[in-house]
Amino acid sequence: MQKNILLPQVELEMESVAVVKVCVREGELVDADKPIIEVETQKATTEVPASEAGYVRKLFVKEGDNIGKEALLCILTDTADEAFTIPTSAAAATRSRTVPAPAPASAPIIHEGGIVPAAPAARRAAAEAGIDLRTVRGTGPNGRVTVEDVKAAVDANGKASAPAAPSSPAASTPTAPGGEWIPLPPPRLALIAQMRKSLAEIPQIHVARQMDVTPLSVKAEGVTFSHRLIRAAAAALARHPALRTMIQGERSRVESVSVAVAMDTPHGLVAPAIREADKRQLAEISAAVEDFRRRGASRSLRSEELRNAPFAITNLGMMGVDFFNPFVFHGQTAVLGVARAIDAPAGTKVAWFTLAVDHRVVDGAEAARFLQSLQEEINRA
């Protein structure tokens, strides 16, 4: 039997992804869940597994390709020699695929959507060296930047390269003295699209409370205010399934306890999730947060770490913010905004907490009860 393997939705508001690795060969027998390709989205890299087992009879992607959702990746069959049919649209796409002419040695290749094709290891090396990938000439397939290319750029420049904006008609538009129009980077465009969709489709309410955070402020080696808060929030979430309920059309589903942690990275905002956070010790939470922060900076988070986490924490207290209203993104049910801790009577510390919830799933009374449970868990921290 023939099985057409399509690209699934690997990221919210996904327009396209870059293929950074093909993990199978034509003629190979693959098991279900074996990676077919590795792709890079605007925030993470992830493996795309085969949904079924079979022999790879025809591949439709190669390294360096940019492909959209539901693109045909390959055709599998149950046996190695049975007949199969190439869908008309896939055959046309295969015939019309062209290889770009080599770019001048001084010009990097930037694919549609503004994504520079690069190996994850090359991205990490560039981030560590302070090199902008848009200034690196890629020598891999279709101009993909390799680790060797980054090293060559470091050796040639001796220092971090200044960012070079991709050419665009908007870039030359006359403006008032002192500035030029430049294209928004892909992560910012993706965030804008997600915000528009979220605010248009999710009815949201906010519930705020000033809370005693003295126990969270206890200093300990490797453990911060945020780590203790994550553990307290996870314990409270275990008592309030409404705040971890996903809604899809006319259906809903309660998820396990996960706490997504909003992080600011050079590539935009990300919110990787700590799974089963209610079962984690402080040391585990601390290690997970630091690992996310490191991999977020090099854009090597996996897409599964960024999905299916209905509850998130965003903390602006370290920036001196006294109060703010977060909002719920698609794929979330509740977001907890945390402001700075200030001194209060009797040597205590207090901070404003604002809880934004999807009103389709959580009403104001349940949101208030969650904040009360959170205060109780903080007291136990």
PAVEXNU-213293 format. One record per residue (C-alpha): residue in three letters; x, y, z. Coordinates in nm, 3 decimals. Example, Ala and Ser with C-alpha at 12.3 -4.5 7.8 and 13.67 -1.06 7.14 Angstrom:
2
<r r="ALA" east="1.230" north="-0.450" up="0.780"/>
<r r="SER" east="1.367" north="-0.106" up="0.714"/>
***
This chain:
381
<r r="MET" east="0.000" north="0.000" up="0.000"/>
<r r="GLN" east="0.122" north="0.351" up="-0.083"/>
<r r="LYS" east="0.160" north="0.608" up="0.195"/>
<r r="ASN" east="0.220" north="0.973" up="0.119"/>
<r r="ILE" east="0.413" north="1.138" up="0.405"/>
<r r="LEU" east="0.331" north="1.507" up="0.439"/>
<r r="LEU" east="0.494" north="1.784" up="0.643"/>
<r r="PRO" east="0.288" north="1.837" up="0.962"/>
<r r="GLN" east="0.227" north="2.170" up="1.135"/>
<r r="VAL" east="0.550" north="2.200" up="1.334"/>
<r r="GLU" east="0.499" north="2.557" up="1.458"/>
<r r="LEU" east="0.209" north="2.797" up="1.511"/>
<r r="GLU" east="0.160" north="3.039" up="1.220"/>
<r r="MET" east="0.404" north="2.832" up="1.014"/>
<r r="GLU" east="0.445" north="2.963" up="0.659"/>
<r r="SER" east="0.750" north="2.760" up="0.561"/>
<r r="VAL" east="1.042" north="2.572" up="0.709"/>
<r r="ALA" east="1.395" north="2.513" up="0.583"/>
<r r="VAL" east="1.512" north="2.155" up="0.532"/>
<r r="VAL" east="1.851" north="2.126" up="0.701"/>
<r r="LYS" east="1.896" north="1.749" up="0.680"/>
<r r="VAL" east="1.744" north="1.451" up="0.495"/>
<r r="CYS" east="1.766" north="1.149" up="0.724"/>
<r r="VAL" east="1.663" north="0.868" up="0.484"/>
<r r="ARG" east="1.753" north="0.741" up="0.137"/>
<r r="GLU" east="1.536" north="0.608" up="-0.142"/>
<r r="GLY" east="1.501" north="0.230" up="-0.111"/>
<r r="GLU" east="1.552" north="0.235" up="0.266"/>
<r r="LEU" east="1.307" north="0.063" up="0.501"/>
<r r="VAL" east="1.200" north="0.302" up="0.775"/>
<r r="ASP" east="1.005" north="0.238" up="1.093"/>
<r r="ALA" east="0.718" north="0.451" up="1.213"/>
<r r="ASP" east="0.850" north="0.751" up="1.410"/>
<r r="LYS" east="1.193" north="0.734" up="1.243"/>
<r r="PRO" east="1.305" north="1.086" up="1.141"/>
<r r="ILE" east="1.253" north="1.158" up="0.771"/>
<r r="ILE" east="1.397" north="1.509" up="0.767"/>
<r r="GLU" east="1.523" north="1.775" up="1.007"/>
<r r="VAL" east="1.376" north="2.121" up="0.957"/>
<r r="GLU" east="1.446" north="2.465" up="1.092"/>
<r r="THR" east="1.161" north="2.700" up="1.177"/>
<r r="GLN" east="1.200" north="3.063" up="1.278"/>
<r r="LYS" east="1.264" north="2.963" up="1.640"/>
<r r="ALA" east="1.377" north="2.602" up="1.658"/>
<r r="THR" east="1.505" north="2.294" up="1.479"/>
<r r="THR" east="1.311" north="1.971" up="1.490"/>
<r r="GLU" east="1.294" north="1.624" up="1.339"/>
<r r="VAL" east="0.992" north="1.524" up="1.131"/>
<r r="PRO" east="0.923" north="1.152" up="1.180"/>
<r r="ALA" east="0.750" north="0.907" up="0.949"/>
<r r="SER" east="0.389" north="0.861" up="1.055"/>
<r r="GLU" east="0.395" north="0.502" up="0.921"/>
<r r="ALA" east="0.650" north="0.235" up="0.838"/>
<r r="GLY" east="0.750" north="0.142" up="0.484"/>
<r r="TYR" east="1.009" north="0.154" up="0.207"/>
<r r="VAL" east="1.112" north="0.498" up="0.085"/>
<r r="ARG" east="1.028" north="0.486" up="-0.285"/>
<r r="LYS" east="1.053" north="0.855" up="-0.374"/>
<r r="LEU" east="1.192" north="1.160" up="-0.193"/>
<r r="PHE" east="1.059" north="1.505" up="-0.281"/>
<r r="VAL" east="1.285" north="1.722" up="-0.062"/>
<r r="LYS" east="1.654" north="1.793" up="-0.031"/>
<r r="GLU" east="1.877" north="1.994" up="0.199"/>
<r r="GLY" east="1.829" north="2.366" up="0.159"/>
<r r="ASP" east="1.468" north="2.345" up="0.037"/>
<r r="ASN" east="1.204" north="2.577" up="0.185"/>
<r r="ILE" east="0.874" north="2.389" up="0.210"/>
<r r="GLY" east="0.527" north="2.478" up="0.332"/>
<r r="LYS" east="0.286" north="2.286" up="0.554"/>
<r r="GLU" east="0.145" north="1.966" up="0.408"/>
<r r="ALA" east="0.423" north="1.952" up="0.149"/>
<r r="LEU" east="0.483" north="1.598" up="0.023"/>
<r r="LEU" east="0.807" north="1.470" up="0.179"/>
<r r="CYS" east="0.821" north="1.118" up="0.042"/>
<r r="ILE" east="0.622" north="0.816" up="-0.074"/>
<r r="LEU" east="0.639" north="0.492" up="0.127"/>
<r r="THR" east="0.514" north="0.149" up="0.024"/>
<r r="ASP" east="0.472" north="-0.173" up="0.221"/>
<r r="THR" east="0.710" north="-0.366" up="-0.005"/>
<r r="ALA" east="1.024" north="-0.261" up="-0.189"/>
<r r="ASP" east="0.894" north="-0.334" up="-0.539"/>
<r r="GLU" east="0.521" north="-0.257" up="-0.548"/>
<r r="ALA" east="0.387" north="0.003" up="-0.785"/>
<r r="PHE" east="0.322" north="0.358" up="-0.666"/>
<r r="THR" east="0.183" north="0.678" up="-0.815"/>
<r r="ILE" east="0.336" north="1.025" up="-0.790"/>
<r r="PRO" east="0.065" north="1.285" up="-0.720"/>
<r r="THR" east="0.027" north="1.530" up="-1.009"/>
<r r="SER" east="0.111" north="1.835" up="-0.800"/>
<r r="ALA" east="0.425" north="1.671" up="-0.660"/>
<r r="ALA" east="0.542" north="1.566" up="-1.007"/>
<r r="ALA" east="0.499" north="1.919" up="-1.135"/>
<r r="ALA" east="0.688" north="2.060" up="-0.842"/>
<r r="THR" east="0.971" north="1.812" up="-0.902"/>
<r r="ARG" east="0.994" north="1.906" up="-1.272"/>
<r r="SER" east="0.987" north="2.279" up="-1.204"/>
<r r="ARG" east="1.244" north="2.277" up="-0.924"/>
<r r="THR" east="1.552" north="2.474" up="-1.026"/>
<r r="VAL" east="1.887" north="2.516" up="-0.859"/>
<r r="PRO" east="1.978" north="2.881" up="-0.805"/>
<r r="ALA" east="2.279" north="3.009" up="-0.995"/>
<r r="PRO" east="2.582" north="3.054" up="-0.772"/>
<r r="ALA" east="2.581" north="3.391" up="-0.598"/>
<r r="PRO" east="2.888" north="3.618" up="-0.603"/>
<r r="ALA" east="3.140" north="3.520" up="-0.339"/>
<r r="SER" east="3.063" north="3.831" up="-0.140"/>
<r r="ALA" east="2.686" north="3.773" up="-0.123"/>
<r r="PRO" east="2.518" north="3.534" up="0.120"/>
<r r="ILE" east="2.215" north="3.336" up="0.001"/>
<r r="ILE" east="1.895" north="3.431" up="0.181"/>
<r r="HIS" east="1.595" north="3.213" up="0.106"/>
<r r="GLU" east="1.233" north="3.320" up="0.080"/>
<r r="GLY" east="1.106" north="3.438" up="0.417"/>
<r r="GLY" east="1.444" north="3.580" up="0.514"/>
<r r="ILE" east="1.576" north="3.254" up="0.658"/>
<r r="VAL" east="1.946" north="3.191" up="0.603"/>
<r r="PRO" east="1.989" north="2.814" up="0.553"/>
<r r="ALA" east="2.242" north="2.697" up="0.811"/>
<r r="ALA" east="2.323" north="2.389" up="1.013"/>
<r r="PRO" east="2.221" north="2.415" up="1.381"/>
<r r="ALA" east="2.586" north="2.377" up="1.481"/>
<r r="ALA" east="2.673" north="2.666" up="1.249"/>
<r r="ARG" east="2.408" north="2.884" up="1.413"/>
<r r="ARG" east="2.551" north="2.807" up="1.755"/>
<r r="ALA" east="2.905" north="2.883" up="1.636"/>
<r r="ALA" east="2.791" north="3.212" up="1.482"/>
<r r="ALA" east="2.607" north="3.316" up="1.798"/>
<r r="GLU" east="2.911" north="3.240" up="2.013"/>
<r r="ALA" east="3.142" north="3.431" up="1.776"/>
<r r="GLY" east="2.908" north="3.728" up="1.734"/>
<r r="ILE" east="2.884" north="3.668" up="1.358"/>
<r r="ASP" east="2.564" north="3.761" up="1.171"/>
<r r="LEU" east="2.478" north="3.465" up="0.946"/>
<r r="ARG" east="2.356" north="3.704" up="0.678"/>
<r r="THR" east="2.718" north="3.812" up="0.626"/>
<r r="VAL" east="2.853" north="3.457" up="0.587"/>
<r r="ARG" east="2.896" north="3.299" up="0.245"/>
<r r="GLY" east="2.750" north="2.946" up="0.261"/>
<r r="THR" east="2.931" north="2.670" up="0.071"/>
<r r="GLY" east="2.688" north="2.390" up="0.152"/>
<r r="PRO" east="2.397" north="2.270" up="-0.065"/>
<r r="ASN" east="2.193" north="2.566" up="-0.194"/>
<r r="GLY" east="2.415" north="2.807" up="-0.003"/>
<r r="ARG" east="2.368" north="2.643" up="0.336"/>
<r r="VAL" east="2.610" north="2.784" up="0.593"/>
<r r="THR" east="2.834" north="2.525" up="0.758"/>
<r r="VAL" east="3.048" north="2.540" up="1.071"/>
<r r="GLU" east="3.352" north="2.571" up="0.846"/>
<r r="ASP" east="3.196" north="2.875" up="0.676"/>
<r r="VAL" east="3.148" north="3.043" up="1.014"/>
<r r="LYS" east="3.506" north="2.967" up="1.115"/>
<r r="ALA" east="3.629" north="3.112" up="0.784"/>
<r r="ALA" east="3.425" north="3.428" up="0.845"/>
<r r="VAL" east="3.573" north="3.462" up="1.194"/>
<r r="ASP" east="3.925" north="3.416" up="1.059"/>
<r r="ALA" east="3.863" north="3.667" up="0.778"/>
<r r="ASN" east="3.704" north="3.937" up="0.991"/>
<r r="GLY" east="3.873" north="3.889" up="1.323"/>
<r r="LYS" east="3.559" north="4.021" up="1.490"/>
<r r="ALA" east="3.182" north="4.013" up="1.474"/>
<r r="SER" east="3.033" north="4.122" up="1.143"/>
<r r="ALA" east="2.785" north="4.406" up="1.133"/>
<r r="PRO" east="2.435" north="4.291" up="1.033"/>
<r r="ALA" east="2.353" north="4.338" up="0.668"/>
<r r="ALA" east="1.984" north="4.379" up="0.591"/>
<r r="PRO" east="1.850" north="4.178" up="0.296"/>
<r r="SER" east="1.783" north="4.387" up="-0.012"/>
<r r="SER" east="1.425" north="4.501" up="-0.039"/>
<r r="PRO" east="1.236" north="4.774" up="-0.221"/>
<r r="ALA" east="1.132" north="4.908" up="0.120"/>
<r r="ALA" east="1.495" north="4.941" up="0.223"/>
<r r="SER" east="1.549" north="5.224" up="-0.024"/>
<r r="THR" east="1.227" north="5.411" up="0.047"/>
<r r="PRO" east="1.308" north="5.774" up="0.135"/>
<r r="THR" east="1.233" north="5.869" up="0.493"/>
<r r="ALA" east="1.295" north="6.159" up="0.725"/>
<r r="PRO" east="1.665" north="6.234" up="0.781"/>
<r r="GLY" east="1.841" north="5.987" up="1.005"/>
<r r="GLY" east="1.691" north="5.654" up="0.906"/>
<r r="GLU" east="1.588" north="5.407" up="0.637"/>
<r r="TRP" east="1.305" north="5.157" up="0.607"/>
<r r="ILE" east="1.435" north="4.806" up="0.668"/>
<r r="PRO" east="1.245" north="4.475" up="0.649"/>
<r r="LEU" east="1.123" north="4.330" up="0.975"/>
<r r="PRO" east="1.307" north="4.007" up="1.064"/>
<r r="PRO" east="1.110" north="3.682" up="1.017"/>
<r r="PRO" east="1.075" north="3.610" up="1.393"/>
<r r="ARG" east="0.913" north="3.951" up="1.445"/>
<r r="LEU" east="0.678" north="3.897" up="1.150"/>
<r r="ALA" east="0.578" north="3.559" up="1.291"/>
<r r="LEU" east="0.515" north="3.715" up="1.632"/>
<r r="ILE" east="0.301" north="3.990" up="1.478"/>
<r r="ALA" east="0.088" north="3.736" up="1.292"/>
<r r="GLN" east="0.047" north="3.531" up="1.609"/>
<r r="MET" east="-0.052" north="3.837" up="1.815"/>
<r r="ARG" east="-0.312" north="3.948" up="1.563"/>
<r r="LYS" east="-0.469" north="3.604" up="1.547"/>
<r r="SER" east="-0.463" north="3.559" up="1.925"/>
<r r="LEU" east="-0.617" north="3.897" up="2.009"/>
<r r="ALA" east="-0.880" north="3.862" up="1.736"/>
<r r="GLU" east="-0.998" north="3.514" up="1.832"/>
<r r="ILE" east="-0.942" north="3.466" up="2.206"/>
<r r="PRO" east="-1.169" north="3.647" up="2.455"/>
<r r="GLN" east="-0.936" north="3.741" up="2.741"/>
<r r="ILE" east="-0.978" north="3.868" up="3.094"/>
<r r="HIS" east="-0.718" north="3.974" up="3.352"/>
<r r="VAL" east="-0.717" north="3.915" up="3.725"/>
<r r="ALA" east="-0.449" north="4.089" up="3.936"/>
<r r="ARG" east="-0.332" north="4.048" up="4.292"/>
<r r="GLN" east="-0.045" north="4.178" up="4.502"/>
<r r="MET" east="0.119" north="3.878" up="4.668"/>
<r r="ASP" east="0.373" north="3.807" up="4.937"/>
<r r="VAL" east="0.682" north="3.675" up="4.760"/>
<r r="THR" east="0.920" north="3.670" up="5.056"/>
<r r="PRO" east="0.978" north="3.291" up="5.033"/>
<r r="LEU" east="1.071" north="3.321" up="4.664"/>
<r r="SER" east="1.344" north="3.573" up="4.743"/>
<r r="VAL" east="1.551" north="3.340" up="4.963"/>
<r r="LYS" east="1.902" north="3.325" up="4.818"/>
<r r="ALA" east="2.051" north="2.985" up="4.739"/>
<r r="GLU" east="2.327" north="2.857" up="4.512"/>
<r r="GLY" east="2.192" north="2.805" up="4.159"/>
<r r="VAL" east="1.829" north="2.873" up="4.258"/>
<r r="THR" east="1.653" north="3.198" up="4.175"/>
<r r="PHE" east="1.321" north="3.370" up="4.240"/>
<r r="SER" east="1.198" north="3.242" up="3.902"/>
<r r="HIS" east="1.292" north="2.880" up="3.971"/>
<r r="ARG" east="1.098" north="2.880" up="4.298"/>
<r r="LEU" east="0.803" north="3.050" up="4.128"/>
<r r="ILE" east="0.791" north="2.785" up="3.854"/>
<r r="ARG" east="0.772" north="2.511" up="4.114"/>
<r r="ALA" east="0.499" north="2.693" up="4.309"/>
<r r="ALA" east="0.299" north="2.758" up="3.991"/>
<r r="ALA" east="0.327" north="2.393" up="3.890"/>
<r r="ALA" east="0.193" north="2.280" up="4.228"/>
<r r="ALA" east="-0.099" north="2.522" up="4.195"/>
<r r="LEU" east="-0.169" north="2.406" up="3.839"/>
<r r="ALA" east="-0.202" north="2.049" up="3.963"/>
<r r="ARG" east="-0.497" north="2.171" up="4.172"/>
<r r="HIS" east="-0.661" north="2.371" up="3.890"/>
<r r="PRO" east="-0.706" north="2.168" up="3.569"/>
<r r="ALA" east="-0.905" north="2.451" up="3.404"/>
<r r="LEU" east="-0.585" north="2.651" up="3.361"/>
<r r="ARG" east="-0.423" north="2.367" up="3.167"/>
<r r="THR" east="-0.721" north="2.290" up="2.946"/>
<r r="MET" east="-0.674" north="2.335" up="2.571"/>
<r r="ILE" east="-0.971" north="2.428" up="2.354"/>
<r r="GLN" east="-1.010" north="2.344" up="1.986"/>
<r r="GLY" east="-1.335" north="2.436" up="1.819"/>
<r r="GLU" east="-1.605" north="2.266" up="2.025"/>
<r r="ARG" east="-1.367" north="2.028" up="2.200"/>
<r r="SER" east="-1.138" north="2.063" up="2.501"/>
<r r="ARG" east="-0.863" north="1.855" up="2.657"/>
<r r="VAL" east="-0.685" north="1.875" up="2.992"/>
<r r="GLU" east="-0.307" north="1.863" up="2.957"/>
<r r="SER" east="-0.051" north="1.745" up="3.210"/>
<r r="VAL" east="0.122" north="2.009" up="3.422"/>
<r r="SER" east="0.363" north="2.207" up="3.206"/>
<r r="VAL" east="0.502" north="2.553" up="3.272"/>
<r r="ALA" east="0.627" north="2.752" up="2.973"/>
<r r="VAL" east="0.886" north="3.019" up="3.055"/>
<r r="ALA" east="0.896" north="3.330" up="2.834"/>
<r r="MET" east="1.252" north="3.423" up="2.736"/>
<r r="ASP" east="1.393" north="3.713" up="2.537"/>
<r r="THR" east="1.653" north="3.592" up="2.284"/>
<r r="PRO" east="1.846" north="3.757" up="2.000"/>
<r r="HIS" east="1.599" north="3.586" up="1.765"/>
<r r="GLY" east="1.280" north="3.699" up="1.938"/>
<r r="LEU" east="1.054" north="3.580" up="2.217"/>
<r r="VAL" east="1.037" north="3.207" up="2.291"/>
<r r="ALA" east="0.853" north="3.017" up="2.562"/>
<r r="PRO" east="0.985" north="2.659" up="2.601"/>
<r r="ALA" east="0.792" north="2.440" up="2.844"/>
<r r="ILE" east="0.908" north="2.239" up="3.143"/>
<r r="ARG" east="0.703" north="1.918" up="3.122"/>
<r r="GLU" east="0.559" north="1.753" up="3.434"/>
<r r="ALA" east="0.688" north="2.050" up="3.627"/>
<r r="ASP" east="0.491" north="1.947" up="3.937"/>
<r r="LYS" east="0.719" north="1.642" up="3.968"/>
<r r="ARG" east="1.048" north="1.833" up="3.930"/>
<r r="GLN" east="1.286" north="1.931" up="4.208"/>
<r r="LEU" east="1.428" north="2.284" up="4.222"/>
<r r="ALA" east="1.763" north="2.169" up="4.088"/>
<r r="GLU" east="1.595" north="2.008" up="3.788"/>
<r r="ILE" east="1.391" north="2.321" up="3.718"/>
<r r="SER" east="1.703" north="2.538" up="3.743"/>
<r r="ALA" east="1.893" north="2.312" up="3.501"/>
<r r="ALA" east="1.603" north="2.305" up="3.255"/>
<r r="VAL" east="1.568" north="2.685" up="3.251"/>
<r r="GLU" east="1.939" north="2.740" up="3.192"/>
<r r="ASP" east="1.943" north="2.477" up="2.916"/>
<r r="PHE" east="1.647" north="2.648" up="2.746"/>
<r r="ARG" east="1.816" north="2.986" up="2.775"/>
<r r="ARG" east="2.138" north="2.859" up="2.617"/>
<r r="ARG" east="1.966" north="2.678" up="2.331"/>
<r r="GLY" east="1.720" north="2.963" up="2.277"/>
<r r="ALA" east="2.013" north="3.196" up="2.210"/>
<r r="SER" east="2.148" north="2.960" up="1.942"/>
<r r="ARG" east="1.799" north="2.888" up="1.803"/>
<r r="SER" east="1.836" north="2.517" up="1.869"/>
<r r="LEU" east="1.521" north="2.462" up="2.074"/>
<r r="ARG" east="1.304" north="2.177" up="1.945"/>
<r r="SER" east="0.955" north="2.258" up="1.824"/>
<r r="GLU" east="0.796" north="2.008" up="2.065"/>
<r r="GLU" east="0.942" north="2.215" up="2.351"/>
<r r="LEU" east="0.745" north="2.517" up="2.228"/>
<r r="ARG" east="0.403" north="2.352" up="2.187"/>
<r r="ASN" east="0.119" north="2.211" up="2.397"/>
<r r="ALA" east="0.190" north="2.418" up="2.707"/>
<r r="PRO" east="-0.133" north="2.596" up="2.807"/>
<r r="PHE" east="0.023" north="2.783" up="3.102"/>
<r r="ALA" east="0.313" north="3.030" up="3.075"/>
<r r="ILE" east="0.503" north="3.269" up="3.302"/>
<r r="THR" east="0.644" north="3.600" up="3.184"/>
<r r="ASN" east="0.858" north="3.785" up="3.439"/>
<r r="LEU" east="0.955" north="4.150" up="3.386"/>
<r r="GLY" east="1.040" north="4.213" up="3.749"/>
<r r="MET" east="1.413" north="4.205" up="3.684"/>
<r r="MET" east="1.361" north="4.505" up="3.453"/>
<r r="GLY" east="1.202" north="4.715" up="3.724"/>
<r r="VAL" east="0.843" north="4.680" up="3.593"/>
<r r="ASP" east="0.581" north="4.743" up="3.862"/>
<r r="PHE" east="0.272" north="4.616" up="3.678"/>
<r r="PHE" east="0.174" north="4.491" up="3.332"/>
<r r="ASN" east="-0.098" north="4.296" up="3.151"/>
<r r="PRO" east="0.020" north="3.997" up="2.947"/>
<r r="PHE" east="-0.209" north="3.832" up="2.695"/>
<r r="VAL" east="-0.285" north="3.477" up="2.589"/>
<r r="PHE" east="-0.140" north="3.345" up="2.264"/>
<r r="HIS" east="-0.296" north="3.073" up="2.052"/>
<r r="GLY" east="-0.203" north="2.739" up="2.204"/>
<r r="GLN" east="-0.222" north="2.884" up="2.558"/>
<r r="THR" east="-0.496" north="2.908" up="2.818"/>
<r r="ALA" east="-0.333" north="3.128" up="3.083"/>
<r r="VAL" east="-0.031" north="3.355" up="3.118"/>
<r r="LEU" east="0.101" north="3.482" up="3.450"/>
<r r="GLY" east="0.269" north="3.823" up="3.442"/>
<r r="VAL" east="0.513" north="3.887" up="3.727"/>
<r r="ALA" east="0.632" north="4.235" up="3.828"/>
<r r="ARG" east="0.921" north="4.337" up="4.052"/>
<r r="ALA" east="0.934" north="4.255" up="4.420"/>
<r r="ILE" east="0.939" north="4.554" up="4.654"/>
<r r="ASP" east="0.997" north="4.588" up="5.028"/>
<r r="ALA" east="0.691" north="4.574" up="5.252"/>
<r r="PRO" east="0.634" north="4.606" up="5.630"/>
<r r="ALA" east="0.792" north="4.358" up="5.870"/>
<r r="GLY" east="1.078" north="4.272" up="5.635"/>
<r r="THR" east="0.857" north="4.109" up="5.373"/>
<r r="LYS" east="0.850" north="4.152" up="4.997"/>
<r r="VAL" east="0.545" north="4.185" up="4.772"/>
<r r="ALA" east="0.489" north="4.189" up="4.395"/>
<r r="TRP" east="0.197" north="4.232" up="4.156"/>
<r r="PHE" east="0.086" north="3.919" up="3.971"/>
<r r="THR" east="-0.149" north="3.954" up="3.674"/>
<r r="LEU" east="-0.316" north="3.643" up="3.534"/>
<r r="ALA" east="-0.452" north="3.657" up="3.178"/>
<r r="VAL" east="-0.688" north="3.373" up="3.087"/>
<r r="ASP" east="-0.885" north="3.248" up="2.790"/>
<r r="HIS" east="-1.239" north="3.329" up="2.903"/>
<r r="ARG" east="-1.378" north="3.044" up="2.695"/>
<r r="VAL" east="-1.220" north="2.801" up="2.939"/>
<r r="VAL" east="-1.152" north="2.993" up="3.261"/>
<r r="ASP" east="-1.383" north="3.240" up="3.433"/>
<r r="GLY" east="-1.280" north="3.516" up="3.672"/>
<r r="ALA" east="-1.365" north="3.324" up="3.989"/>
<r r="GLU" east="-1.148" north="3.028" up="3.888"/>
<r r="ALA" east="-0.863" north="3.264" up="3.796"/>
<r r="ALA" east="-0.890" north="3.423" up="4.143"/>
<r r="ARG" east="-0.893" north="3.081" up="4.310"/>
<r r="PHE" east="-0.578" north="2.987" up="4.119"/>
<r r="LEU" east="-0.399" north="3.298" up="4.247"/>
<r r="GLN" east="-0.501" north="3.207" up="4.601"/>
<r r="SER" east="-0.360" north="2.856" up="4.552"/>
<r r="LEU" east="-0.045" north="3.007" up="4.408"/>
<r r="GLN" east="-0.001" north="3.223" up="4.717"/>
<r r="GLU" east="-0.040" north="2.912" up="4.935"/>
<r r="GLU" east="0.224" north="2.727" up="4.734"/>
<r r="ILE" east="0.460" north="3.026" up="4.749"/>
<r r="ASN" east="0.425" north="3.026" up="5.126"/>
<r r="ARG" east="0.547" north="2.665" up="5.121"/>
<r r="ALA" east="0.842" north="2.739" up="4.891"/>
***
